[in-house]
Amino acid sequence: MKRNHNLIITSTETICVGLVMLFNQEMIRDDPHNLVVHSVHAFGQIPWVTVLLLVGSASLLVALSGIQKWKMEFIATVVLGGLWASYSVVFLIQDEFFGPTVSVSTVLSGYVFIRILMDAFFNYSGGDHK
């Protein structure tokens, strides 16, 4: 049975980040006086953490099961890409408003997003197919 190892790794990372954010509710800081910062603060709240956990779990199940029907791996990759792109932007906005440097969260989430893009290009487009 063929399994998408990149999707397994990304799904597991998504679940881990969701769990960290679940138990560390202050991971995304807030400033109620700044509309932009206050808006992105929602990404650290329970509903968005639940989205991380659900998308990560569903993607992991798709990757482990090797389902080839309905292009489920592609759909999981696209959804994970959108989610990680969103969190990269959220962390970058936080860095802009709360600190003079770029945080580890921004660098790592950006790296995961770029890895998802590379996986999508080489596995689902005109790149070098397997």
Backbone atoms as SQL, in Angstrom:
CREATE TABLE atoms (id INTEGER PRIMARY KEY, chain TEXT, resi INTEGER, resn TEXT, atom TEXT, x REAL, y REAL, z REAL);
INSERT INTO atoms VALUES
  (1, 'A', 1, 'MET', 'N', 0.845, -1.186, 0.000),
  (2, 'A', 1, 'MET', 'CA', 0.000, 0.000, 0.000),
  (3, 'A', 1, 'MET', 'C', 0.889, 1.248, 0.000),
  (4, 'A', 2, 'LYS', 'N', 0.638, 2.157, -0.921),
  (5, 'A', 2, 'LYS', 'CA', 1.406, 3.389, -1.051),
  (6, 'A', 2, 'LYS', 'C', 0.903, 4.432, -0.054),
  (7, 'A', 3, 'ARG', 'N', 1.831, 5.059, 0.634),
  (8, 'A', 3, 'ARG', 'CA', 1.463, 6.113, 1.576),
  (9, 'A', 3, 'ARG', 'C', 2.248, 7.379, 1.242),
  (10, 'A', 4, 'ASN', 'N', 1.609, 8.516, 1.448),
  (11, 'A', 4, 'ASN', 'CA', 2.243, 9.806, 1.205),
  (12, 'A', 4, 'ASN', 'C', 2.945, 10.236, 2.501),
  (13, 'A', 5, 'HIS', 'N', 4.254, 10.029, 2.567),
  (14, 'A', 5, 'HIS', 'CA', 4.999, 10.315, 3.789),
  (15, 'A', 5, 'HIS', 'C', 5.032, 11.811, 4.120),
  (16, 'A', 6, 'ASN', 'N', 5.097, 12.658, 3.104),
  (17, 'A', 6, 'ASN', 'CA', 5.069, 14.099, 3.357),
  (18, 'A', 6, 'ASN', 'C', 3.747, 14.510, 4.000),
  (19, 'A', 7, 'LEU', 'N', 2.653, 13.927, 3.540),
  (20, 'A', 7, 'LEU', 'CA', 1.346, 14.243, 4.112),
  (21, 'A', 7, 'LEU', 'C', 1.241, 13.724, 5.544),
  (22, 'A', 8, 'ILE', 'N', 1.835, 12.579, 5.817),
  (23, 'A', 8, 'ILE', 'CA', 1.844, 12.047, 7.188),
  (24, 'A', 8, 'ILE', 'C', 2.590, 13.001, 8.120),
  (25, 'A', 9, 'ILE', 'N', 3.760, 13.468, 7.683),
  (26, 'A', 9, 'ILE', 'CA', 4.562, 14.385, 8.507),
  (27, 'A', 9, 'ILE', 'C', 3.827, 15.703, 8.734),
  (28, 'A', 10, 'THR', 'N', 3.274, 16.284, 7.668),
  (29, 'A', 10, 'THR', 'CA', 2.571, 17.565, 7.790),
  (30, 'A', 10, 'THR', 'C', 1.324, 17.429, 8.661),
  (31, 'A', 11, 'SER', 'N', 0.602, 16.342, 8.517),
  (32, 'A', 11, 'SER', 'CA', -0.589, 16.115, 9.337),
  (33, 'A', 11, 'SER', 'C', -0.223, 15.997, 10.811),
  (34, 'A', 12, 'THR', 'N', 0.850, 15.272, 11.083),
  (35, 'A', 12, 'THR', 'CA', 1.308, 15.108, 12.468),
  (36, 'A', 12, 'THR', 'C', 1.757, 16.442, 13.051),
  (37, 'A', 13, 'GLU', 'N', 2.467, 17.245, 12.262),
  (38, 'A', 13, 'GLU', 'CA', 2.864, 18.586, 12.722),
  (39, 'A', 13, 'GLU', 'C', 1.639, 19.434, 13.028),
  (40, 'A', 14, 'THR', 'N', 0.626, 19.342, 12.196),
  (41, 'A', 14, 'THR', 'CA', -0.595, 20.123, 12.395),
  (42, 'A', 14, 'THR', 'C', -1.279, 19.713, 13.691),
  (43, 'A', 15, 'ILE', 'N', -1.366, 18.424, 13.939),
  (44, 'A', 15, 'ILE', 'CA', -1.970, 17.938, 15.188),
  (45, 'A', 15, 'ILE', 'C', -1.147, 18.414, 16.387),
  (46, 'A', 16, 'CYS', 'N', 0.172, 18.319, 16.304),
  (47, 'A', 16, 'CYS', 'CA', 1.034, 18.752, 17.412),
  (48, 'A', 16, 'CYS', 'C', 0.882, 20.239, 17.707),
  (49, 'A', 17, 'VAL', 'N', 0.847, 21.063, 16.661),
  (50, 'A', 17, 'VAL', 'CA', 0.658, 22.506, 16.862),
  (51, 'A', 17, 'VAL', 'C', -0.712, 22.772, 17.486),
  (52, 'A', 18, 'GLY', 'N', -1.733, 22.049, 17.031),
  (53, 'A', 18, 'GLY', 'CA', -3.062, 22.186, 17.620),
  (54, 'A', 18, 'GLY', 'C', -3.072, 21.842, 19.093),
  (55, 'A', 19, 'LEU', 'N', -2.370, 20.770, 19.464),
  (56, 'A', 19, 'LEU', 'CA', -2.306, 20.376, 20.877),
  (57, 'A', 19, 'LEU', 'C', -1.541, 21.403, 21.710),
  (58, 'A', 20, 'VAL', 'N', -0.432, 21.908, 21.167),
  (59, 'A', 20, 'VAL', 'CA', 0.327, 22.938, 21.885),
  (60, 'A', 20, 'VAL', 'C', -0.549, 24.171, 22.102),
  (61, 'A', 21, 'MET', 'N', -1.274, 24.576, 21.057),
  (62, 'A', 21, 'MET', 'CA', -2.121, 25.760, 21.171),
  (63, 'A', 21, 'MET', 'C', -3.314, 25.512, 22.098),
  (64, 'A', 22, 'LEU', 'N', -3.793, 24.279, 22.145),
  (65, 'A', 22, 'LEU', 'CA', -4.896, 23.940, 23.043),
  (66, 'A', 22, 'LEU', 'C', -4.490, 24.130, 24.495),
  (67, 'A', 23, 'PHE', 'N', -3.269, 23.702, 24.827),
  (68, 'A', 23, 'PHE', 'CA', -2.804, 23.787, 26.206),
  (69, 'A', 23, 'PHE', 'C', -2.040, 25.069, 26.507),
  (70, 'A', 24, 'ASN', 'N', -1.797, 25.892, 25.509),
  (71, 'A', 24, 'ASN', 'CA', -1.104, 27.162, 25.686),
  (72, 'A', 24, 'ASN', 'C', -1.927, 28.240, 24.997),
  (73, 'A', 25, 'GLN', 'N', -2.984, 28.672, 25.626),
  (74, 'A', 25, 'GLN', 'CA', -3.914, 29.611, 25.010),
  (75, 'A', 25, 'GLN', 'C', -3.329, 30.999, 24.781),
  (76, 'A', 26, 'GLU', 'N', -2.177, 31.296, 25.346),
  (77, 'A', 26, 'GLU', 'CA', -1.545, 32.601, 25.148),
  (78, 'A', 26, 'GLU', 'C', -0.528, 32.593, 24.010),
  (79, 'A', 27, 'MET', 'N', -0.531, 31.526, 23.187),
  (80, 'A', 27, 'MET', 'CA', 0.451, 31.432, 22.104),
  (81, 'A', 27, 'MET', 'C', 0.279, 32.566, 21.094),
  (82, 'A', 28, 'ILE', 'N', -0.955, 32.942, 20.814),
  (83, 'A', 28, 'ILE', 'CA', -1.212, 34.077, 19.935),
  (84, 'A', 28, 'ILE', 'C', -1.704, 35.220, 20.818),
  (85, 'A', 29, 'ARG', 'N', -0.876, 36.247, 20.910),
  (86, 'A', 29, 'ARG', 'CA', -1.160, 37.356, 21.819),
  (87, 'A', 29, 'ARG', 'C', -2.211, 38.298, 21.253),
  (88, 'A', 30, 'ASP', 'N', -2.781, 39.088, 22.143),
  (89, 'A', 30, 'ASP', 'CA', -3.861, 39.993, 21.758),
  (90, 'A', 30, 'ASP', 'C', -3.538, 41.413, 22.193),
  (91, 'A', 31, 'ASP', 'N', -4.041, 42.358, 21.435),
  (92, 'A', 31, 'ASP', 'CA', -4.045, 43.772, 21.797),
  (93, 'A', 31, 'ASP', 'C', -5.408, 44.305, 21.389),
  (94, 'A', 32, 'PRO', 'N', -6.346, 44.402, 22.332),
  (95, 'A', 32, 'PRO', 'CA', -7.714, 44.806, 21.985),
  (96, 'A', 32, 'PRO', 'C', -7.809, 46.221, 21.392),
  (97, 'A', 33, 'HIS', 'N', -6.743, 47.006, 21.522),
  (98, 'A', 33, 'HIS', 'CA', -6.751, 48.365, 20.982),
  (99, 'A', 33, 'HIS', 'C', -6.284, 48.430, 19.529),
  (100, 'A', 34, 'ASN', 'N', -5.760, 47.330, 19.011),
  (101, 'A', 34, 'ASN', 'CA', -5.305, 47.275, 17.632),
  (102, 'A', 34, 'ASN', 'C', -6.195, 46.290, 16.877),
  (103, 'A', 35, 'LEU', 'N', -6.954, 46.783, 15.924),
  (104, 'A', 35, 'LEU', 'CA', -7.933, 45.964, 15.213),
  (105, 'A', 35, 'LEU', 'C', -7.308, 44.772, 14.496),
  (106, 'A', 36, 'VAL', 'N', -6.161, 44.956, 13.859),
  (107, 'A', 36, 'VAL', 'CA', -5.515, 43.874, 13.119),
  (108, 'A', 36, 'VAL', 'C', -5.061, 42.773, 14.074),
  (109, 'A', 37, 'VAL', 'N', -4.352, 43.144, 15.130),
  (110, 'A', 37, 'VAL', 'CA', -3.853, 42.167, 16.097),
  (111, 'A', 37, 'VAL', 'C', -5.020, 41.474, 16.793),
  (112, 'A', 38, 'HIS', 'N', -6.026, 42.239, 17.137),
  (113, 'A', 38, 'HIS', 'CA', -7.196, 41.656, 17.806),
  (114, 'A', 38, 'HIS', 'C', -7.919, 40.677, 16.874),
  (115, 'A', 39, 'SER', 'N', -7.933, 40.954, 15.587),
  (116, 'A', 39, 'SER', 'CA', -8.587, 40.064, 14.624),
  (117, 'A', 39, 'SER', 'C', -7.839, 38.743, 14.480),
  (118, 'A', 40, 'VAL', 'N', -6.515, 38.790, 14.387),
  (119, 'A', 40, 'VAL', 'CA', -5.757, 37.548, 14.218),
  (120, 'A', 40, 'VAL', 'C', -5.673, 36.749, 15.509),
  (121, 'A', 41, 'HIS', 'N', -5.993, 37.377, 16.630),
  (122, 'A', 41, 'HIS', 'CA', -5.994, 36.666, 17.915),
  (123, 'A', 41, 'HIS', 'C', -6.980, 35.494, 17.903),
  (124, 'A', 42, 'ALA', 'N', -8.009, 35.574, 17.075),
  (125, 'A', 42, 'ALA', 'CA', -9.003, 34.500, 16.976),
  (126, 'A', 42, 'ALA', 'C', -8.363, 33.177, 16.564),
  (127, 'A', 43, 'PHE', 'N', -7.244, 33.219, 15.829),
  (128, 'A', 43, 'PHE', 'CA', -6.579, 31.995, 15.375),
  (129, 'A', 43, 'PHE', 'C', -5.980, 31.188, 16.528),
  (130, 'A', 44, 'GLY', 'N', -5.903, 31.781, 17.702),
  (131, 'A', 44, 'GLY', 'CA', -5.400, 31.064, 18.873),
  (132, 'A', 44, 'GLY', 'C', -6.505, 30.563, 19.777),
  (133, 'A', 45, 'GLN', 'N', -7.735, 30.871, 19.433),
  (134, 'A', 45, 'GLN', 'CA', -8.870, 30.471, 20.260),
  (135, 'A', 45, 'GLN', 'C', -9.315, 29.042, 19.935),
  (136, 'A', 46, 'ILE', 'N', -10.110, 28.478, 20.809),
  (137, 'A', 46, 'ILE', 'CA', -10.535, 27.080, 20.730),
  (138, 'A', 46, 'ILE', 'C', -11.145, 26.698, 19.367),
  (139, 'A', 47, 'PRO', 'N', -12.017, 27.499, 18.751),
  (140, 'A', 47, 'PRO', 'CA', -12.569, 27.070, 17.453),
  (141, 'A', 47, 'PRO', 'C', -11.502, 26.827, 16.387),
  (142, 'A', 48, 'TRP', 'N', -10.505, 27.704, 16.285),
  (143, 'A', 48, 'TRP', 'CA', -9.452, 27.520, 15.288),
  (144, 'A', 48, 'TRP', 'C', -8.494, 26.409, 15.689),
  (145, 'A', 49, 'VAL', 'N', -8.274, 26.239, 16.981),
  (146, 'A', 49, 'VAL', 'CA', -7.447, 25.120, 17.444),
  (147, 'A', 49, 'VAL', 'C', -8.138, 23.809, 17.098),
  (148, 'A', 50, 'THR', 'N', -9.452, 23.776, 17.231),
  (149, 'A', 50, 'THR', 'CA', -10.224, 22.591, 16.854),
  (150, 'A', 50, 'THR', 'C', -10.087, 22.314, 15.361),
  (151, 'A', 51, 'VAL', 'N', -10.084, 23.367, 14.546),
  (152, 'A', 51, 'VAL', 'CA', -9.883, 23.203, 13.100),
  (153, 'A', 51, 'VAL', 'C', -8.514, 22.572, 12.834),
  (154, 'A', 52, 'LEU', 'N', -7.476, 23.053, 13.521),
  (155, 'A', 52, 'LEU', 'CA', -6.144, 22.452, 13.358),
  (156, 'A', 52, 'LEU', 'C', -6.176, 20.961, 13.679),
  (157, 'A', 53, 'LEU', 'N', -6.787, 20.619, 14.796),
  (158, 'A', 53, 'LEU', 'CA', -6.829, 19.218, 15.222),
  (159, 'A', 53, 'LEU', 'C', -7.645, 18.348, 14.260),
  (160, 'A', 54, 'LEU', 'N', -8.784, 18.857, 13.815),
  (161, 'A', 54, 'LEU', 'CA', -9.637, 18.080, 12.909),
  (162, 'A', 54, 'LEU', 'C', -9.006, 17.906, 11.526),
  (163, 'A', 55, 'VAL', 'N', -8.486, 18.991, 10.973),
  (164, 'A', 55, 'VAL', 'CA', -7.858, 18.918, 9.648),
  (165, 'A', 55, 'VAL', 'C', -6.614, 18.027, 9.707),
  (166, 'A', 56, 'GLY', 'N', -5.819, 18.186, 10.761),
  (167, 'A', 56, 'GLY', 'CA', -4.634, 17.345, 10.912),
  (168, 'A', 56, 'GLY', 'C', -4.996, 15.871, 11.045),
  (169, 'A', 57, 'SER', 'N', -6.013, 15.576, 11.839),
  (170, 'A', 57, 'SER', 'CA', -6.440, 14.184, 12.032),
  (171, 'A', 57, 'SER', 'C', -7.020, 13.589, 10.754),
  (172, 'A', 58, 'ALA', 'N', -7.872, 14.343, 10.073),
  (173, 'A', 58, 'ALA', 'CA', -8.469, 13.854, 8.829),
  (174, 'A', 58, 'ALA', 'C', -7.393, 13.632, 7.767),
  (175, 'A', 59, 'SER', 'N', -6.452, 14.546, 7.669),
  (176, 'A', 59, 'SER', 'CA', -5.365, 14.409, 6.692),
  (177, 'A', 59, 'SER', 'C', -4.480, 13.208, 7.024),
  (178, 'A', 60, 'LEU', 'N', -4.245, 12.982, 8.304),
  (179, 'A', 60, 'LEU', 'CA', -3.450, 11.826, 8.711),
  (180, 'A', 60, 'LEU', 'C', -4.157, 10.521, 8.339),
  (181, 'A', 61, 'LEU', 'N', -5.461, 10.479, 8.548),
  (182, 'A', 61, 'LEU', 'CA', -6.220, 9.283, 8.165),
  (183, 'A', 61, 'LEU', 'C', -6.161, 9.043, 6.660),
  (184, 'A', 62, 'VAL', 'N', -6.283, 10.114, 5.885),
  (185, 'A', 62, 'VAL', 'CA', -6.196, 9.992, 4.427),
  (186, 'A', 62, 'VAL', 'C', -4.808, 9.476, 4.029),
  (187, 'A', 63, 'ALA', 'N', -3.766, 10.041, 4.629),
  (188, 'A', 63, 'ALA', 'CA', -2.402, 9.645, 4.272),
  (189, 'A', 63, 'ALA', 'C', -2.107, 8.200, 4.675),
  (190, 'A', 64, 'LEU', 'N', -2.555, 7.801, 5.846),
  (191, 'A', 64, 'LEU', 'CA', -2.285, 6.440, 6.316),
  (192, 'A', 64, 'LEU', 'C', -3.092, 5.390, 5.567),
  (193, 'A', 65, 'SER', 'N', -4.298, 5.758, 5.157),
  (194, 'A', 65, 'SER', 'CA', -5.152, 4.788, 4.472),
  (195, 'A', 65, 'SER', 'C', -4.757, 4.607, 3.012),
  (196, 'A', 66, 'GLY', 'N', -4.062, 5.593, 2.438),
  (197, 'A', 66, 'GLY', 'CA', -3.649, 5.503, 1.037),
  (198, 'A', 66, 'GLY', 'C', -4.817, 5.613, 0.074),
  (199, 'A', 67, 'ILE', 'N', -5.878, 6.291, 0.481),
  (200, 'A', 67, 'ILE', 'CA', -7.057, 6.454, -0.374),
  (201, 'A', 67, 'ILE', 'C', -6.664, 7.197, -1.642),
  (202, 'A', 68, 'GLN', 'N', -6.927, 6.616, -2.784),
  (203, 'A', 68, 'GLN', 'CA', -6.630, 7.257, -4.067),
  (204, 'A', 68, 'GLN', 'C', -7.894, 7.833, -4.703),
  (205, 'A', 69, 'LYS', 'N', -9.035, 7.521, -4.132),
  (206, 'A', 69, 'LYS', 'CA', -10.317, 7.931, -4.680),
  (207, 'A', 69, 'LYS', 'C', -10.594, 9.402, -4.361),
  (208, 'A', 70, 'TRP', 'N', -11.255, 10.085, -5.265),
  (209, 'A', 70, 'TRP', 'CA', -11.704, 11.471, -5.109),
  (210, 'A', 70, 'TRP', 'C', -10.555, 12.452, -4.857),
  (211, 'A', 71, 'LYS', 'N', -9.345, 12.066, -5.184),
  (212, 'A', 71, 'LYS', 'CA', -8.173, 12.935, -5.007),
  (213, 'A', 71, 'LYS', 'C', -8.076, 13.461, -3.569),
  (214, 'A', 72, 'MET', 'N', -8.342, 12.578, -2.622),
  (215, 'A', 72, 'MET', 'CA', -8.354, 12.977, -1.215),
  (216, 'A', 72, 'MET', 'C', -7.000, 13.497, -0.732),
  (217, 'A', 73, 'GLU', 'N', -5.899, 12.900, -1.202),
  (218, 'A', 73, 'GLU', 'CA', -4.580, 13.391, -0.784),
  (219, 'A', 73, 'GLU', 'C', -4.357, 14.812, -1.280),
  (220, 'A', 74, 'PHE', 'N', -4.763, 15.084, -2.504),
  (221, 'A', 74, 'PHE', 'CA', -4.629, 16.438, -3.052),
  (222, 'A', 74, 'PHE', 'C', -5.468, 17.427, -2.246),
  (223, 'A', 75, 'ILE', 'N', -6.708, 17.056, -1.951),
  (224, 'A', 75, 'ILE', 'CA', -7.592, 17.932, -1.170),
  (225, 'A', 75, 'ILE', 'C', -7.004, 18.191, 0.213),
  (226, 'A', 76, 'ALA', 'N', -6.501, 17.140, 0.866),
  (227, 'A', 76, 'ALA', 'CA', -5.884, 17.303, 2.184),
  (228, 'A', 76, 'ALA', 'C', -4.671, 18.230, 2.102),
  (229, 'A', 77, 'THR', 'N', -3.875, 18.088, 1.047),
  (230, 'A', 77, 'THR', 'CA', -2.698, 18.937, 0.879),
  (231, 'A', 77, 'THR', 'C', -3.092, 20.399, 0.689),
  (232, 'A', 78, 'VAL', 'N', -4.118, 20.646, -0.107),
  (233, 'A', 78, 'VAL', 'CA', -4.578, 22.018, -0.345),
  (234, 'A', 78, 'VAL', 'C', -5.119, 22.642, 0.948),
  (235, 'A', 79, 'VAL', 'N', -5.913, 21.884, 1.694),
  (236, 'A', 79, 'VAL', 'CA', -6.482, 22.409, 2.947),
  (237, 'A', 79, 'VAL', 'C', -5.368, 22.687, 3.962),
  (238, 'A', 80, 'LEU', 'N', -4.429, 21.750, 4.083),
  (239, 'A', 80, 'LEU', 'CA', -3.297, 21.982, 4.988),
  (240, 'A', 80, 'LEU', 'C', -2.470, 23.187, 4.541),
  (241, 'A', 81, 'GLY', 'N', -2.274, 23.344, 3.240),
  (242, 'A', 81, 'GLY', 'CA', -1.529, 24.497, 2.727),
  (243, 'A', 81, 'GLY', 'C', -2.196, 25.808, 3.092),
  (244, 'A', 82, 'GLY', 'N', -3.500, 25.859, 2.923),
  (245, 'A', 82, 'GLY', 'CA', -4.229, 27.081, 3.292),
  (246, 'A', 82, 'GLY', 'C', -4.153, 27.371, 4.782),
  (247, 'A', 83, 'LEU', 'N', -4.253, 26.340, 5.577),
  (248, 'A', 83, 'LEU', 'CA', -4.196, 26.506, 7.030),
  (249, 'A', 83, 'LEU', 'C', -2.814, 26.984, 7.475),
  (250, 'A', 84, 'TRP', 'N', -1.760, 26.364, 6.955),
  (251, 'A', 84, 'TRP', 'CA', -0.403, 26.771, 7.330),
  (252, 'A', 84, 'TRP', 'C', -0.046, 28.151, 6.774),
  (253, 'A', 85, 'ALA', 'N', -0.548, 28.499, 5.593),
  (254, 'A', 85, 'ALA', 'CA', -0.328, 29.848, 5.063),
  (255, 'A', 85, 'ALA', 'C', -0.973, 30.878, 5.981),
  (256, 'A', 86, 'SER', 'N', -2.177, 30.580, 6.444),
  (257, 'A', 86, 'SER', 'CA', -2.887, 31.488, 7.354),
  (258, 'A', 86, 'SER', 'C', -2.117, 31.692, 8.646),
  (259, 'A', 87, 'TYR', 'N', -1.648, 30.601, 9.240),
  (260, 'A', 87, 'TYR', 'CA', -0.897, 30.728, 10.487),
  (261, 'A', 87, 'TYR', 'C', 0.444, 31.424, 10.277),
  (262, 'A', 88, 'SER', 'N', 1.078, 31.242, 9.120),
  (263, 'A', 88, 'SER', 'CA', 2.319, 31.972, 8.833),
  (264, 'A', 88, 'SER', 'C', 2.064, 33.475, 8.819),
  (265, 'A', 89, 'VAL', 'N', 0.968, 33.878, 8.202),
  (266, 'A', 89, 'VAL', 'CA', 0.611, 35.304, 8.147),
  (267, 'A', 89, 'VAL', 'C', 0.269, 35.824, 9.549),
  (268, 'A', 90, 'VAL', 'N', -0.477, 35.040, 10.314),
  (269, 'A', 90, 'VAL', 'CA', -0.847, 35.443, 11.680),
  (270, 'A', 90, 'VAL', 'C', 0.418, 35.652, 12.520),
  (271, 'A', 91, 'PHE', 'N', 1.348, 34.702, 12.467),
  (272, 'A', 91, 'PHE', 'CA', 2.578, 34.833, 13.249),
  (273, 'A', 91, 'PHE', 'C', 3.416, 36.016, 12.764),
  (274, 'A', 92, 'LEU', 'N', 3.430, 36.270, 11.462),
  (275, 'A', 92, 'LEU', 'CA', 4.169, 37.409, 10.924),
  (276, 'A', 92, 'LEU', 'C', 3.560, 38.730, 11.393),
  (277, 'A', 93, 'ILE', 'N', 2.239, 38.803, 11.411),
  (278, 'A', 93, 'ILE', 'CA', 1.558, 40.008, 11.915),
  (279, 'A', 93, 'ILE', 'C', 1.907, 40.228, 13.382),
  (280, 'A', 94, 'GLN', 'N', 1.900, 39.153, 14.165),
  (281, 'A', 94, 'GLN', 'CA', 2.276, 39.279, 15.572),
  (282, 'A', 94, 'GLN', 'C', 3.704, 39.789, 15.721),
  (283, 'A', 95, 'ASP', 'N', 4.607, 39.253, 14.919),
  (284, 'A', 95, 'ASP', 'CA', 6.003, 39.699, 14.990),
  (285, 'A', 95, 'ASP', 'C', 6.122, 41.181, 14.675),
  (286, 'A', 96, 'GLU', 'N', 5.356, 41.631, 13.703),
  (287, 'A', 96, 'GLU', 'CA', 5.391, 43.037, 13.304),
  (288, 'A', 96, 'GLU', 'C', 4.949, 43.957, 14.447),
  (289, 'A', 97, 'PHE', 'N', 3.930, 43.534, 15.195),
  (290, 'A', 97, 'PHE', 'CA', 3.364, 44.397, 16.229),
  (291, 'A', 97, 'PHE', 'C', 3.965, 44.201, 17.614),
  (292, 'A', 98, 'PHE', 'N', 4.522, 43.013, 17.906),
  (293, 'A', 98, 'PHE', 'CA', 4.967, 42.736, 19.270),
  (294, 'A', 98, 'PHE', 'C', 6.474, 42.618, 19.446),
  (295, 'A', 99, 'GLY', 'N', 7.214, 42.566, 18.380),
  (296, 'A', 99, 'GLY', 'CA', 8.641, 42.389, 18.596),
  (297, 'A', 99, 'GLY', 'C', 9.480, 42.900, 17.457),
  (298, 'A', 100, 'PRO', 'N', 10.724, 43.177, 17.769),
  (299, 'A', 100, 'PRO', 'CA', 11.611, 43.674, 16.723),
  (300, 'A', 100, 'PRO', 'C', 12.169, 42.561, 15.830),
  (301, 'A', 101, 'THR', 'N', 11.970, 41.294, 16.219),
  (302, 'A', 101, 'THR', 'CA', 12.531, 40.192, 15.442),
  (303, 'A', 101, 'THR', 'C', 11.437, 39.242, 14.960),
  (304, 'A', 102, 'VAL', 'N', 11.821, 38.370, 14.051),
  (305, 'A', 102, 'VAL', 'CA', 10.913, 37.341, 13.553),
  (306, 'A', 102, 'VAL', 'C', 10.983, 36.156, 14.518),
  (307, 'A', 103, 'SER', 'N', 9.819, 35.645, 14.916),
  (308, 'A', 103, 'SER', 'CA', 9.774, 34.568, 15.902),
  (309, 'A', 103, 'SER', 'C', 10.027, 33.204, 15.268),
  (310, 'A', 104, 'VAL', 'N', 10.335, 32.254, 16.107),
  (311, 'A', 104, 'VAL', 'CA', 10.527, 30.872, 15.667),
  (312, 'A', 104, 'VAL', 'C', 9.231, 30.341, 15.067),
  (313, 'A', 105, 'SER', 'N', 8.087, 30.716, 15.636),
  (314, 'A', 105, 'SER', 'CA', 6.791, 30.268, 15.119),
  (315, 'A', 105, 'SER', 'C', 6.595, 30.688, 13.672),
  (316, 'A', 106, 'THR', 'N', 6.995, 31.902, 13.346),
  (317, 'A', 106, 'THR', 'CA', 6.857, 32.401, 11.980),
  (318, 'A', 106, 'THR', 'C', 7.767, 31.637, 11.031),
  (319, 'A', 107, 'VAL', 'N', 9.000, 31.447, 11.424),
  (320, 'A', 107, 'VAL', 'CA', 9.962, 30.749, 10.568),
  (321, 'A', 107, 'VAL', 'C', 9.514, 29.308, 10.332),
  (322, 'A', 108, 'LEU', 'N', 9.146, 28.601, 11.392),
  (323, 'A', 108, 'LEU', 'CA', 8.765, 27.199, 11.245),
  (324, 'A', 108, 'LEU', 'C', 7.459, 27.024, 10.472),
  (325, 'A', 109, 'SER', 'N', 6.481, 27.887, 10.725),
  (326, 'A', 109, 'SER', 'CA', 5.219, 27.764, 9.977),
  (327, 'A', 109, 'SER', 'C', 5.433, 28.113, 8.509),
  (328, 'A', 110, 'GLY', 'N', 6.288, 29.087, 8.232),
  (329, 'A', 110, 'GLY', 'CA', 6.621, 29.407, 6.845),
  (330, 'A', 110, 'GLY', 'C', 7.330, 28.246, 6.162),
  (331, 'A', 111, 'TYR', 'N', 8.221, 27.588, 6.882),
  (332, 'A', 111, 'TYR', 'CA', 8.926, 26.432, 6.344),
  (333, 'A', 111, 'TYR', 'C', 7.942, 25.304, 6.008),
  (334, 'A', 112, 'VAL', 'N', 7.004, 25.034, 6.916),
  (335, 'A', 112, 'VAL', 'CA', 6.006, 23.983, 6.666),
  (336, 'A', 112, 'VAL', 'C', 5.172, 24.343, 5.444),
  (337, 'A', 113, 'PHE', 'N', 4.771, 25.598, 5.316),
  (338, 'A', 113, 'PHE', 'CA', 3.975, 26.025, 4.165),
  (339, 'A', 113, 'PHE', 'C', 4.757, 25.833, 2.862),
  (340, 'A', 114, 'ILE', 'N', 6.030, 26.208, 2.854),
  (341, 'A', 114, 'ILE', 'CA', 6.852, 26.038, 1.650),
  (342, 'A', 114, 'ILE', 'C', 7.013, 24.556, 1.319),
  (343, 'A', 115, 'ARG', 'N', 7.176, 23.724, 2.343),
  (344, 'A', 115, 'ARG', 'CA', 7.282, 22.283, 2.108),
  (345, 'A', 115, 'ARG', 'C', 5.991, 21.729, 1.512),
  (346, 'A', 116, 'ILE', 'N', 4.845, 22.225, 1.952),
  (347, 'A', 116, 'ILE', 'CA', 3.555, 21.800, 1.389),
  (348, 'A', 116, 'ILE', 'C', 3.472, 22.214, -0.075),
  (349, 'A', 117, 'LEU', 'N', 3.908, 23.432, -0.385),
  (350, 'A', 117, 'LEU', 'CA', 3.898, 23.879, -1.782),
  (351, 'A', 117, 'LEU', 'C', 4.786, 22.994, -2.648),
  (352, 'A', 118, 'MET', 'N', 5.955, 22.653, -2.156),
  (353, 'A', 118, 'MET', 'CA', 6.872, 21.783, -2.908),
  (354, 'A', 118, 'MET', 'C', 6.251, 20.403, -3.095),
  (355, 'A', 119, 'ASP', 'N', 5.633, 19.880, -2.056),
  (356, 'A', 119, 'ASP', 'CA', 4.973, 18.571, -2.145),
  (357, 'A', 119, 'ASP', 'C', 3.854, 18.620, -3.182),
  (358, 'A', 120, 'ALA', 'N', 3.068, 19.682, -3.145),
  (359, 'A', 120, 'ALA', 'CA', 1.972, 19.811, -4.111),
  (360, 'A', 120, 'ALA', 'C', 2.505, 19.912, -5.532),
  (361, 'A', 121, 'PHE', 'N', 3.579, 20.656, -5.719),
  (362, 'A', 121, 'PHE', 'CA', 4.133, 20.815, -7.060),
  (363, 'A', 121, 'PHE', 'C', 4.662, 19.493, -7.603),
  (364, 'A', 122, 'PHE', 'N', 5.446, 18.796, -6.815),
  (365, 'A', 122, 'PHE', 'CA', 6.084, 17.579, -7.311),
  (366, 'A', 122, 'PHE', 'C', 5.159, 16.369, -7.337),
  (367, 'A', 123, 'ASN', 'N', 4.104, 16.362, -6.534),
  (368, 'A', 123, 'ASN', 'CA', 3.206, 15.204, -6.505),
  (369, 'A', 123, 'ASN', 'C', 1.945, 15.383, -7.342),
  (370, 'A', 124, 'TYR', 'N', 1.496, 16.612, -7.555),
  (371, 'A', 124, 'TYR', 'CA', 0.185, 16.802, -8.171),
  (372, 'A', 124, 'TYR', 'C', 0.185, 17.686, -9.405),
  (373, 'A', 125, 'SER', 'N', 1.360, 18.163, -9.847),
  (374, 'A', 125, 'SER', 'CA', 1.364, 19.059, -11.017),
  (375, 'A', 125, 'SER', 'C', 2.321, 18.536, -12.076),
  (376, 'A', 126, 'GLY', 'N', 2.797, 19.421, -12.888),
  (377, 'A', 126, 'GLY', 'CA', 3.679, 19.045, -13.980),
  (378, 'A', 126, 'GLY', 'C', 5.126, 18.873, -13.550),
  (379, 'A', 127, 'GLY', 'N', 5.400, 18.848, -12.257),
  (380, 'A', 127, 'GLY', 'CA', 6.774, 18.638, -11.782),
  (381, 'A', 127, 'GLY', 'C', 7.204, 17.207, -12.050),
  (382, 'A', 128, 'ASP', 'N', 8.325, 16.844, -11.519),
  (383, 'A', 128, 'ASP', 'CA', 8.853, 15.490, -11.702),
  (384, 'A', 128, 'ASP', 'C', 7.953, 14.495, -10.982),
  (385, 'A', 129, 'HIS', 'N', 7.219, 13.718, -11.744),
  (386, 'A', 129, 'HIS', 'CA', 6.318, 12.729, -11.144),
  (387, 'A', 129, 'HIS', 'C', 7.094, 11.492, -10.753),
  (388, 'A', 130, 'LYS', 'N', 6.525, 10.741, -9.824),
  (389, 'A', 130, 'LYS', 'CA', 7.157, 9.516, -9.340),
  (390, 'A', 130, 'LYS', 'C', 7.147, 8.449, -10.384);
